[in-house]
Amino acid sequence: MLGKWLLKQIQSKKKESLQDVLQQLQQSSDFVVHDVSIASKVFQVAFFQTLIDSDRLNKDVFPYMTKSDSLSLEDLIRDIPIQAKEVTQSPNSLREKVLQGFIVIYEGRNPSKIAVIEVALDSGREVSPPENEFTVAGPQESFIESIDTNINLIRKRMPLPQLKVKEMKIGKLTQTRVSLLYIEGIVDKDNLKTVEQRLHDIEFDQVIDSNSLAQMISDNQMSPFPQLINTERPERVAAAIAEGKVAFLADGSPEAIFGPTTLVEFFSSLEDYYMPWHISTSVRLLRFFAVAFSVLATPVYVAVLTFHYELIPRDLLSTIIASRSNIPFPPILEAVFLELTIELLREAGARLPTKVGQTIGIVGGIVIGQASVEAGLTSNILLIIVALAALASFTTPVYQMGNTIRLIRFPFLLAAAFIGGVGVAFCALLTMVHLLHLTSLGRPYFEPIFPPRFKDWKDAFVRLPFNWMSSRPVYLRPNDKGRFNFSRASKKRDIDE
């Protein structure tokens, strides 16, 4: 029904006049019309008072209008010190400009043309340090809800004319501004056309955030794994498009999305490039180990205690027997209870105010964990394993991948409870097959593992020195594959040479 109504509205726009649009806008109580006398004529100034900056209107518009002796709209707005102004006869342009924070100047009840001047209210916040991707070293700027400011933060880091911005509007109701960013001469045309076509083909009435757009254009929307990376840091977007990727921003969203991407990129942090490569490599390997431990630790414990207790070392057997002697539940119920408790504490801490959320997470975890052990509901060994698994899941730099790791633990846990180690192995193989079939904007998601791209290993599981990164990633297929000359970058000269 809504689509038919919008279609009728679009068809009716071809026949409507400026007066029809003004009458439609005047049906809203926050649309006001003022009469301004200039020379011997009376002009009407109309605007949405909730969208315009009243200080700019009183300082930059009204004083220059009343001083003018001209009786034409073109001459009337000529001396107004605002750049975004024009005279138009289009009803569609009138509607669009007014809803963007423009004021309308016209004469008479049935005007043939109108003047529009931009005095929109800037309600955006100032650029602040990042909250979700905080780093000790490096720039401390993050995106905000203004798309123009966000593009400025990227252009400030990449002052070159090859950085192109394509703007489109998505959403039948919201008409959200979406900007596509790429570097001409580096980006692969197929990747660019894929993103542009998928964004153009979106048919949805409202677009509130860039993350919702990322879900709509993903290759496999049924997969729990994110196929595009979201970030709030401008330097990460600048680095991504410098490699040949495509990024897009949505107005009103403090995050940018870029792709195509691979699985290993979700475990790399910007801080890896601000530290020596030896430390960065060790920290990155630690993240991969932490992810594997977070997914497999609790299922392996349940599988061993349920089916494979002969694998328990003799020295550890007495400790496990003592910890589980008073537990009336099987290991699966014990593990599910603790996992759900951890998830509840994490969700409650995220939704509550910052100070209260930290208190709930720390005090709640200690109190509930200690009380559950003393009450005989859980064993202290499993409590330690679940706590370490939850702690390991926090090492993932990208928040969306952290949510995925939290989710896929439960299928592993249920399979371990029913068929033991075979179930854990089956879930691992199923996950591996799914990752092998997954793509990001048509590019392999499991690269550089499969298909094997050994040139991309220099910045995958390890982070080699910068002078080794003389070429851009192979899977992106950039037009300009080389970054710099490897032999010249490897030479070090003293000042006396």
C-alpha positions as CSV (number, residue, x, y, z in Angstrom):
1,M,0.0,0.0,0.0
2,L,2.8,2.4,0.9
3,G,4.6,1.7,-2.5
4,K,1.4,2.5,-4.4
5,W,0.9,5.7,-2.5
6,L,4.5,6.8,-3.2
7,L,4.0,5.9,-6.9
8,K,0.9,8.1,-7.0
9,Q,2.8,10.9,-5.3
10,I,5.7,10.6,-7.8
11,Q,3.3,10.7,-10.7
12,S,1.4,13.6,-9.3
13,K,4.6,15.6,-8.9
14,K,4.8,16.0,-12.7
15,K,1.6,18.1,-12.7
16,E,1.8,20.0,-9.4
17,S,2.8,23.6,-9.1
18,L,4.8,25.6,-6.7
19,Q,1.6,26.7,-4.9
20,D,0.6,23.0,-4.5
21,V,3.9,22.2,-2.8
22,L,3.6,25.3,-0.5
23,Q,0.1,24.3,0.5
24,Q,1.2,20.8,1.3
25,L,4.1,22.1,3.4
26,Q,1.8,24.5,5.3
27,Q,-0.2,21.6,6.7
28,S,2.6,21.1,9.2
29,S,2.6,23.3,12.3
30,D,6.3,23.9,12.3
31,F,6.2,25.4,8.7
32,V,5.9,29.2,9.1
33,V,5.4,32.0,6.6
34,H,6.6,35.6,7.3
35,D,5.7,38.7,5.3
36,V,8.7,41.1,4.6
37,S,8.1,44.5,3.0
38,I,10.7,45.6,0.5
39,A,10.3,48.9,-1.3
40,S,6.7,48.8,-2.5
41,K,6.3,45.0,-2.5
42,V,5.6,42.3,0.0
43,F,7.6,39.1,-0.1
44,Q,6.9,35.9,1.7
45,V,9.6,34.1,3.6
46,A,8.7,30.5,4.4
47,F,10.7,27.7,6.2
48,F,10.5,24.9,8.7
49,Q,11.5,26.6,11.9
50,T,12.8,23.2,13.3
51,L,15.3,22.9,10.4
52,I,16.8,26.3,10.1
53,D,19.3,28.3,12.2
54,S,17.4,31.4,13.4
55,D,20.6,33.3,14.2
56,R,21.8,32.9,10.7
57,L,18.4,34.0,9.4
58,N,18.3,37.1,11.5
59,K,22.0,38.1,10.9
60,D,22.7,37.0,7.3
61,V,19.3,37.1,5.5
62,F,16.8,39.6,6.9
63,P,19.2,42.6,7.2
64,Y,20.3,42.3,3.6
65,M,16.8,41.8,2.3
66,T,15.4,44.9,3.9
67,K,18.3,47.1,2.7
68,S,17.8,46.0,-0.9
69,D,16.0,48.3,-3.3
70,S,15.5,45.6,-6.0
71,L,12.1,44.1,-6.8
72,S,13.3,40.9,-8.5
73,L,14.2,37.7,-6.7
74,E,17.6,37.4,-8.5
75,D,18.7,40.9,-7.3
76,L,17.2,40.4,-3.9
77,I,19.3,37.4,-3.0
78,R,22.5,38.7,-4.7
79,D,23.9,40.5,-1.7
80,I,23.0,37.9,0.8
81,P,26.4,36.5,2.1
82,I,25.4,32.8,1.7
83,Q,26.8,30.7,-1.0
84,A,24.1,28.1,-1.3
85,K,21.3,30.1,-3.0
86,E,19.4,30.0,-6.2
87,V,16.1,30.8,-8.0
88,T,14.1,27.9,-9.3
89,Q,10.8,27.1,-10.9
90,S,10.8,23.4,-10.1
91,P,8.3,22.1,-7.5
92,N,10.5,19.0,-6.8
93,S,13.5,21.3,-6.1
94,L,11.3,23.4,-3.8
95,R,10.3,20.4,-1.8
96,E,13.8,18.9,-1.6
97,K,15.4,22.2,-0.6
98,V,12.9,23.1,2.1
99,L,13.3,19.7,3.7
100,Q,17.1,20.2,3.8
101,G,16.9,23.4,5.8
102,F,16.5,26.1,3.1
103,I,14.3,29.1,3.4
104,V,11.9,30.0,0.5
105,I,11.3,33.6,-0.7
106,Y,8.5,34.3,-3.1
107,E,5.9,36.9,-4.1
108,G,2.1,36.4,-4.3
109,R,-0.1,33.5,-3.6
110,N,0.6,31.7,-6.9
111,P,4.3,32.3,-7.6
112,S,5.9,31.3,-10.9
113,K,9.4,31.2,-9.4
114,I,11.0,31.1,-5.9
115,A,14.3,31.8,-4.3
116,V,15.9,29.3,-1.9
117,I,18.7,30.0,0.6
118,E,20.4,27.5,2.8
119,V,20.3,28.4,6.5
120,A,20.2,24.8,7.9
121,L,20.7,24.2,11.6
122,D,24.0,22.4,12.2
123,S,23.1,20.0,15.0
124,G,26.1,17.7,14.7
125,R,28.5,17.1,17.5
126,E,32.2,17.9,17.5
127,V,34.8,15.4,16.4
128,S,35.6,13.3,19.5
129,P,38.1,10.4,20.3
130,P,36.9,6.9,19.2
131,E,35.1,4.8,21.7
132,N,34.9,1.3,20.2
133,E,38.3,1.3,18.4
134,F,40.4,3.2,21.0
135,T,44.1,2.9,20.6
136,V,46.9,4.2,22.8
137,A,49.0,5.4,19.9
138,G,47.9,7.1,16.7
139,P,45.3,9.7,15.8
140,Q,42.4,10.3,18.3
141,E,39.7,11.3,15.9
142,S,36.5,9.5,15.0
143,F,33.6,10.0,12.6
144,I,30.5,11.8,13.7
145,E,26.9,11.9,12.4
146,S,27.6,14.6,9.7
147,I,28.6,13.1,6.4
148,D,30.3,16.3,5.2
149,T,32.5,16.4,8.3
150,N,33.4,12.7,7.8
151,I,34.4,13.2,4.2
152,N,36.5,16.2,5.4
153,L,38.3,13.9,7.8
154,I,39.2,11.5,5.0
155,R,40.2,14.2,2.5
156,K,42.4,15.8,5.1
157,R,44.4,12.5,5.2
158,M,44.3,12.1,1.4
159,P,44.7,15.5,-0.3
160,L,44.7,14.2,-3.9
161,P,42.3,14.9,-6.8
162,Q,42.0,11.1,-7.6
163,L,39.9,10.6,-4.4
164,K,36.4,10.5,-5.9
165,V,33.1,10.9,-4.0
166,K,29.9,9.7,-5.6
167,E,26.7,10.7,-3.8
168,M,23.3,9.0,-4.0
169,K,20.1,9.0,-2.0
170,I,18.7,5.7,-0.6
171,G,15.4,5.1,1.2
172,K,12.0,6.0,-0.1
173,L,11.0,7.8,3.1
174,T,14.3,8.9,4.6
175,Q,16.2,9.9,1.4
176,T,19.5,9.3,3.2
177,R,22.6,10.7,1.6
178,V,25.1,8.0,0.9
179,S,28.6,8.8,-0.4
180,L,30.8,6.3,-2.2
181,L,34.6,6.9,-1.9
182,Y,37.4,5.4,-3.9
183,I,40.7,6.4,-5.6
184,E,40.6,6.5,-9.3
185,G,43.4,4.7,-10.9
186,I,43.8,2.3,-8.1
187,V,40.4,0.8,-7.4
188,D,39.3,-2.2,-9.5
189,K,36.4,-1.2,-11.7
190,D,34.5,-4.5,-11.0
191,N,34.6,-3.9,-7.2
192,L,33.4,-0.3,-7.7
193,K,30.6,-1.3,-10.0
194,T,29.5,-4.1,-7.6
195,V,29.1,-1.7,-4.7
196,E,27.5,1.0,-6.7
197,Q,25.0,-1.3,-8.3
198,R,24.1,-3.0,-5.1
199,L,23.5,0.4,-3.4
200,H,21.4,1.6,-6.3
201,D,19.3,-1.6,-6.3
202,I,18.3,-1.3,-2.6
203,E,14.6,-0.9,-2.2
204,F,13.8,0.0,1.4
205,D,11.8,2.7,2.8
206,Q,14.1,3.8,5.6
207,V,17.9,3.8,5.9
208,I,19.1,4.9,9.4
209,D,22.7,3.7,9.6
210,S,25.5,2.5,7.4
211,N,25.6,-0.9,9.1
212,S,22.1,-1.6,7.8
213,L,23.3,-0.8,4.3
214,A,26.2,-3.2,4.8
215,Q,23.8,-6.0,5.6
216,M,21.6,-5.2,2.6
217,I,24.5,-5.5,0.1
218,S,26.3,-8.4,1.7
219,D,26.8,-11.5,-0.5
220,N,25.3,-13.9,2.0
221,Q,22.8,-12.3,4.4
222,M,22.2,-15.6,6.1
223,S,25.8,-15.9,7.3
224,P,26.7,-14.9,10.9
225,F,30.1,-13.7,9.7
226,P,30.3,-10.0,8.7
227,Q,31.4,-9.6,5.1
228,L,32.2,-5.9,5.2
229,I,34.2,-4.0,7.9
230,N,32.7,-1.1,9.8
231,T,34.9,1.4,11.4
232,E,34.7,4.8,13.2
233,R,38.3,5.8,12.5
234,P,39.0,8.0,9.4
235,E,42.6,6.8,9.1
236,R,41.5,3.2,8.7
237,V,39.2,4.2,5.8
238,A,42.0,6.2,4.2
239,A,44.3,3.2,4.4
240,A,41.6,0.9,3.0
241,I,40.8,3.0,-0.1
242,A,44.6,3.5,-0.6
243,E,44.8,-0.3,-1.0
244,G,42.1,-0.2,-3.7
245,K,39.0,-0.9,-1.6
246,V,35.7,0.9,-1.8
247,A,34.1,2.7,1.1
248,F,30.8,4.4,1.7
249,L,29.3,6.7,4.3
250,A,25.7,7.4,5.3
251,D,24.5,10.7,6.6
252,G,23.6,10.4,10.3
253,S,25.9,7.4,10.9
254,P,29.2,7.7,12.7
255,E,30.7,4.7,11.0
256,A,32.1,4.0,7.5
257,I,31.9,0.6,5.7
258,F,34.5,-0.7,3.3
259,G,35.2,-3.8,1.3
260,P,35.9,-6.3,-0.1
261,T,37.5,-7.8,2.9
262,T,38.8,-11.1,4.2
263,L,38.5,-13.0,7.4
264,V,41.9,-12.2,8.7
265,E,41.4,-8.5,8.4
266,F,38.8,-8.6,11.2
267,F,41.6,-9.5,13.6
268,S,44.0,-6.7,12.7
269,S,44.0,-3.5,14.6
270,L,45.3,-0.1,13.6
271,E,47.7,-0.3,16.6
272,D,49.5,-3.1,14.8
273,Y,50.9,-0.5,12.4
274,Y,51.9,1.9,15.2
275,M,54.1,-0.6,17.0
276,P,57.3,-2.4,15.8
277,W,56.5,-5.3,13.6
278,H,57.8,-7.9,16.0
279,I,55.4,-6.8,18.7
280,S,52.5,-6.4,16.2
281,T,53.0,-9.9,14.9
282,S,53.0,-11.5,18.4
283,V,49.9,-9.6,19.4
284,R,48.1,-10.5,16.2
285,L,48.9,-14.2,16.7
286,L,47.7,-13.9,20.2
287,R,44.3,-12.7,18.9
288,F,44.0,-15.7,16.6
289,F,44.8,-18.1,19.5
290,A,42.3,-16.2,21.7
291,V,39.5,-16.6,19.2
292,A,40.2,-20.4,18.8
293,F,40.3,-20.7,22.6
294,S,37.1,-18.7,23.0
295,V,35.2,-21.0,20.6
296,L,36.6,-24.4,21.5
297,A,37.5,-24.2,25.2
298,T,34.0,-24.8,26.8
299,P,32.9,-27.4,24.1
300,V,36.1,-29.4,24.5
301,Y,35.6,-29.4,28.3
302,V,32.0,-30.6,28.0
303,A,33.0,-33.3,25.4
304,V,35.8,-34.6,27.5
305,L,33.7,-34.9,30.7
306,T,30.7,-36.4,28.9
307,F,32.4,-38.9,26.4
308,H,36.1,-38.8,26.6
309,Y,37.0,-38.8,30.3
310,E,39.9,-41.2,29.6
311,L,41.7,-38.2,28.1
312,I,41.9,-36.5,31.5
313,P,45.4,-36.7,33.0
314,R,45.7,-38.7,36.2
315,D,47.0,-35.8,38.2
316,L,44.1,-33.6,37.1
317,L,41.5,-36.2,37.6
318,S,41.2,-35.9,41.4
319,T,40.8,-32.1,41.1
320,I,38.0,-32.4,38.6
321,I,36.3,-35.1,40.8
322,A,36.5,-32.8,43.8
323,S,35.1,-29.8,41.9
324,R,32.2,-31.8,40.5
325,S,31.3,-34.0,43.5
326,N,28.4,-31.8,44.6
327,I,27.2,-30.7,41.2
328,P,23.7,-32.2,40.4
329,F,23.7,-31.2,36.7
330,P,25.4,-32.7,33.7
331,P,28.3,-30.6,32.2
332,I,26.1,-29.2,29.3
333,L,23.6,-27.6,31.7
334,E,26.4,-26.3,33.8
335,A,28.2,-24.8,30.8
336,V,25.0,-23.3,29.3
337,F,24.1,-21.7,32.6
338,L,27.5,-20.0,32.9
339,E,27.6,-19.0,29.2
340,L,24.1,-17.4,29.4
341,T,25.1,-15.6,32.7
342,I,28.2,-14.2,31.0
343,E,26.1,-13.0,28.0
344,L,23.5,-11.4,30.3
345,L,26.2,-9.5,32.3
346,R,27.8,-8.4,29.0
347,E,24.5,-7.2,27.5
348,A,23.4,-5.5,30.7
349,G,26.8,-3.7,31.0
350,A,26.5,-2.5,27.5
351,R,23.0,-1.1,27.8
352,L,23.4,0.6,31.2
353,P,25.2,4.0,31.6
354,T,28.9,3.7,31.5
355,K,29.7,3.9,35.2
356,V,26.8,1.7,36.2
357,G,27.6,-0.8,33.4
358,Q,31.2,-1.2,34.6
359,T,30.0,-1.8,38.1
360,I,27.5,-4.4,37.0
361,G,30.1,-6.3,34.9
362,I,32.7,-6.5,37.6
363,V,30.7,-6.9,40.7
364,G,28.0,-9.0,39.1
365,G,30.5,-11.4,37.6
366,I,32.3,-11.9,40.9
367,V,29.2,-12.2,43.1
368,I,27.3,-14.5,40.7
369,G,30.3,-16.7,40.0
370,Q,31.2,-17.1,43.6
371,A,27.6,-17.7,44.7
372,S,27.0,-20.3,41.9
373,V,30.1,-22.3,43.0
374,E,29.2,-22.2,46.7
375,A,25.6,-23.2,45.9
376,G,26.8,-26.3,44.0
377,L,25.4,-25.2,40.6
378,T,28.7,-25.0,38.8
379,S,32.2,-26.2,39.3
380,N,35.1,-23.8,39.8
381,I,37.1,-25.3,36.9
382,L,34.3,-24.6,34.4
383,L,33.8,-21.1,35.8
384,I,37.5,-20.3,35.1
385,I,37.3,-21.8,31.6
386,V,34.1,-19.8,30.7
387,A,35.6,-16.6,32.2
388,L,38.8,-17.0,30.1
389,A,36.7,-17.8,27.0
390,A,34.7,-14.6,27.5
391,L,37.8,-12.6,28.1
392,A,39.4,-14.0,24.9
393,S,36.5,-13.0,22.8
394,F,37.1,-9.3,23.7
395,T,40.5,-9.4,21.9
396,T,38.7,-9.1,18.5
397,P,39.2,-5.5,17.3
398,V,36.0,-5.4,15.2
399,Y,32.9,-5.5,17.4
400,Q,30.7,-7.3,14.8
401,M,33.2,-10.2,14.6
402,G,33.2,-10.4,18.4
403,N,29.4,-10.9,18.3
404,T,29.8,-13.7,15.7
405,I,32.3,-15.5,18.0
406,R,29.9,-15.2,20.9
407,L,27.2,-16.7,18.8
408,I,29.0,-19.7,17.2
409,R,30.1,-21.0,20.6
410,F,26.6,-22.4,21.3
411,P,26.4,-24.8,18.3
412,F,29.8,-26.1,19.2
413,L,28.6,-26.5,22.8
414,L,25.5,-28.4,21.9
415,A,27.3,-30.7,19.4
416,A,29.9,-31.5,22.1
417,A,27.2,-32.5,24.5
418,F,25.4,-34.9,22.1
419,I,28.3,-36.5,20.2
420,G,31.4,-35.4,22.0
421,G,34.6,-34.6,20.2
422,V,33.2,-35.8,16.9
423,G,30.6,-33.0,17.2
424,V,33.3,-30.4,17.9
425,A,35.2,-31.6,14.8
426,F,32.0,-31.6,12.7
427,C,31.2,-28.1,13.7
428,A,34.7,-27.0,13.0
429,L,34.6,-28.5,9.5
430,L,31.2,-27.1,8.8
431,T,32.5,-23.6,9.8
432,M,35.5,-24.1,7.5
433,V,33.4,-25.1,4.5
434,H,31.1,-22.2,5.1
435,L,34.1,-19.8,5.2
436,L,35.5,-21.3,2.0
437,H,32.2,-20.7,0.1
438,L,31.7,-17.2,1.6
439,T,32.6,-14.1,-0.6
440,S,32.9,-10.4,0.0
441,L,31.7,-8.4,-2.9
442,G,32.4,-11.4,-5.1
443,R,36.0,-11.8,-3.7
444,P,37.1,-14.8,-1.7
445,Y,36.5,-14.3,2.0
446,F,39.0,-16.9,3.2
447,E,41.9,-15.4,1.2
448,P,45.0,-15.6,1.5
449,I,44.5,-19.2,2.9
450,F,42.3,-20.3,0.1
451,P,42.8,-19.5,-2.6
452,P,46.4,-19.4,-1.5
453,R,47.9,-15.9,-2.1
454,F,51.4,-16.0,-0.6
455,K,52.1,-12.4,-1.5
456,D,49.3,-11.4,0.9
457,W,50.7,-13.3,3.8
458,K,53.0,-10.4,4.6
459,D,50.1,-8.6,6.3
460,A,47.8,-11.5,7.3
461,F,48.7,-13.6,10.3
462,V,52.0,-11.7,10.6
463,R,52.8,-8.0,10.0
464,L,56.2,-7.7,8.3
465,P,58.2,-4.5,8.1
466,F,56.8,-1.7,6.0
467,N,59.5,-1.9,3.3
468,W,58.2,-5.4,2.6
469,M,54.8,-4.2,1.7
470,S,55.7,-2.8,-1.7
471,S,52.6,-4.2,-3.5
472,R,48.9,-3.9,-2.8
473,P,46.8,-7.0,-1.8
474,V,46.4,-9.4,-4.7
475,Y,42.7,-10.3,-4.1
476,L,41.7,-6.6,-4.6
477,R,43.0,-6.7,-8.2
478,P,44.0,-3.0,-8.1
479,N,44.9,-1.2,-11.3
480,D,48.1,0.1,-9.7
481,K,49.6,-2.9,-8.0
482,G,52.8,-1.3,-6.8
483,R,53.1,1.0,-3.8
484,F,56.9,1.8,-4.0
485,N,60.2,0.3,-5.2
486,F,61.3,-2.4,-2.8
487,S,65.0,-2.1,-3.5
488,R,65.1,1.7,-3.0
489,A,63.0,1.4,0.2
490,S,65.3,-1.2,1.6
491,K,68.4,1.0,1.3
492,K,69.5,3.1,4.3
493,R,72.0,5.9,3.7
494,D,74.0,7.9,6.2
495,I,74.2,11.6,6.0
496,D,77.9,11.6,4.9
497,E,77.3,9.4,1.8
